Structures are given as C-alpha cells and as structure tokens.
Amino acid sequence: MRLITLSLAALLLLIQYPLWLGKGGWLRVWDLDNQVVAAQKKNDDLKARNAKLNSEVRDLREGTGAVEERARYELGMIKQGELFIQVLEPNSAPPVASDNVKK
C-alpha cells in the first residue's frame, strides 16, 4: 500500500512539472505577460512622443507662430520696427555680447 502511495505521489509530481516549469508552463506565461505589459507601456510612450512631434511638424508647416517663437527665443531675433528692451535685475552682471550680434 505504501508503494502505491509513493508511486502515485511521484506520478503527480511528474505531471505537475510541465505545468509549472515546462515550455508553456505558468512561470513562462507569467514572464511573457510581464514582457507584453512592458512593451505596451513603451509603445504608449512612443505614441505620445510621436503625436507631440507630429503636432509640432504640423504647426511648423501651417502656422507662422511657431517659426516666429523659435526665432525669438532660440535665435534672439526681433521683427523689423520693433524695439528690444532688456530689463536687468539690480546687482546682476551685464550680459555678454555674442559673436552673431550686428555692430
């Protein structure tokens, strides 16, 4: 009787092995599920980045506001006829003249 019980227990363990550790076992499925979740999160982040870039490209193609804004803030340009006034904080160092300022 004891031999039958031990052999049934051994068979039960052998049957459980593929379920937990085999090619399509629970551990492998859990690992693949985690990989899918990580890939979906990365895809969502990339979709948001692409949407932002797409909107910026559309704005640059269609509108002049974005071009003007970039010219003002990144290149320091002003429109013809505008007066540029720079307000400095008291006790601050004067700005250093750059090479691309017309003299």
Summary of the structure (lengths in Angstrom):
residues: 103
radius of gyration: 33.6
end to end distance: 105.7
largest distance: 105.7
contacts: 163
relative contact order: 0.04
helix: 66%
strand: 0%
